[in-house]
Amino acid sequence: MEEKVFTPNQQNALGLDRHISLTANAGSGKTAVLVERYLKIAVEKNIDLSKIVAITFTEKAAAELYSKISEAIEHNIVKAPQDRKHNYISLRRQLYSA
């Protein structure tokens, strides 16, 4: 999994100081931004996954978002420093019931 490079608008959407509604054309990186934001909220704000809402328009989009979040968690379990691995392992357990 390669590290994402976000555009200035995408970086703006990653700010955790407010709630957002993310809309953009197909292929613009919405899912990547949502995955990054979802994990930032969970890790940086220490919020339980059951308290985070991510709404999509289709079940297919929801399944893709879930899959990408799961992949990102697994990637972070491998790459995170030893003292932070437990955060991502905990997220992996929470994701099954989110």
C-alpha positions as CSV (number, residue, x, y, z in Angstrom):
1,M,0.0,0.0,0.0
2,E,1.6,3.3,-1.1
3,E,1.4,6.4,0.9
4,K,-1.2,8.9,-0.3
5,V,-0.3,12.4,-1.4
6,F,-3.3,14.6,-1.0
7,T,-4.2,17.8,-3.0
8,P,-4.7,21.1,-1.0
9,N,-8.5,20.6,-1.2
10,Q,-8.2,17.0,0.0
11,Q,-5.9,18.2,2.9
12,N,-8.6,20.7,3.8
13,A,-11.1,17.9,4.1
14,L,-8.8,16.0,6.4
15,G,-9.0,18.7,9.1
16,L,-10.7,17.5,12.2
17,D,-12.0,20.8,13.4
18,R,-15.4,20.4,11.8
19,H,-17.8,17.9,10.3
20,I,-17.7,17.6,6.5
21,S,-19.8,16.6,3.5
22,L,-17.5,15.3,0.8
23,T,-18.7,15.4,-2.8
24,A,-16.6,15.1,-6.0
25,N,-16.4,13.4,-9.4
26,A,-15.7,9.7,-9.8
27,G,-12.0,8.9,-9.5
28,S,-11.2,12.1,-7.6
29,G,-10.0,10.4,-4.4
30,K,-13.1,10.7,-2.2
31,T,-12.7,7.2,-0.8
32,A,-9.0,7.8,0.0
33,V,-9.8,11.0,1.9
34,L,-12.7,9.3,3.7
35,V,-10.5,6.4,4.8
36,E,-7.7,8.8,6.0
37,R,-10.2,11.0,7.8
38,Y,-12.0,8.1,9.4
39,L,-8.7,6.7,10.8
40,K,-7.5,10.1,11.9
41,I,-10.7,10.6,13.9
42,A,-10.4,7.2,15.5
43,V,-6.7,7.5,16.4
44,E,-6.0,11.2,17.0
45,K,-9.3,11.9,18.8
46,N,-9.5,8.4,20.4
47,I,-13.1,8.0,19.2
48,D,-14.7,4.5,19.2
49,L,-15.5,3.4,15.7
50,S,-19.2,2.9,16.7
51,K,-19.4,6.7,17.2
52,I,-18.1,7.7,13.7
53,V,-20.7,8.1,10.9
54,A,-19.7,7.7,7.3
55,I,-22.7,7.7,4.9
56,T,-22.5,6.6,1.2
57,F,-25.1,6.6,-1.5
58,T,-24.9,2.9,-2.4
59,E,-24.2,-0.4,-0.6
60,K,-21.4,-1.0,-3.1
61,A,-19.7,2.3,-2.1
62,A,-20.2,1.3,1.6
63,A,-18.6,-2.1,1.0
64,E,-15.7,-0.4,-0.8
65,L,-15.2,2.1,2.0
66,Y,-15.3,-0.7,4.7
67,S,-12.7,-2.7,2.7
68,K,-10.4,0.2,2.2
69,I,-10.6,1.1,5.9
70,S,-9.8,-2.5,6.8
71,E,-6.8,-2.5,4.4
72,A,-5.5,0.7,5.9
73,I,-5.8,-0.6,9.4
74,E,-3.9,-3.8,8.4
75,H,-1.2,-1.6,6.7
76,N,-0.9,0.5,9.8
77,I,-0.5,-2.5,12.1
78,V,2.5,-3.5,10.1
79,K,4.1,0.0,9.7
80,A,3.2,1.7,13.0
81,P,5.8,2.0,15.7
82,Q,5.6,-0.8,18.3
83,D,4.0,1.5,20.9
84,R,1.1,2.4,18.5
85,K,0.4,-1.0,17.0
86,H,-2.1,-1.7,19.8
87,N,-4.2,1.3,18.6
88,Y,-4.7,-0.3,15.2
89,I,-5.2,-3.8,16.5
90,S,-8.0,-2.3,18.7
91,L,-9.5,-0.6,15.6
92,R,-9.4,-3.9,13.7
93,R,-11.5,-5.5,16.5
94,Q,-13.9,-2.6,16.5
95,L,-14.3,-2.5,12.7
96,Y,-16.1,-5.9,12.7
97,S,-19.0,-4.4,14.7
98,A,-18.9,-0.9,13.3
